[in-house]
Amino acid sequence: MFGLPSAALSWLGAGVLLLILGSLIRFREWTVPIAGYDETSPVPAAVAADAVGSTVLRMIYRLRTYTPSETT
């Protein structure tokens, strides 16, 4: 399609999937993907969604901006 190797396409697909999942958790407060969280938790859904969704989005940003250090 764009001449990208299959490994690049698989990483791109995984990144898009995590971006969508993080956005849904953070901005739509989808708490279903959060392991161990349910309605009986003492933590409000908005707080849990904010913490987990922001963490996923930060991981994606960090992976996107990561440059390995040069070894000499």
C-alpha positions, 0 to 999 in steps of 0.5 A: 500500500505505502511500501511499509514493511509488515513490522511497521504496519503491525506497530502502527496498528498497535499504536492506533489501537492503544490511542483509541482505547486510551481516548475512550477510557480517558474522555468517554470514561470507559472503565470496562477495560480497567482490570479489577474495577467495577461499580463497587470500587470506592474510587469514582469512575471519573477518577479511575478513567482519568488516571488510566486513560491519561497513562495510556495516552502518555505511554503512546506519546513517549513511544512516539517521541523515543529516541535511543541513546547513542552507544559509544 
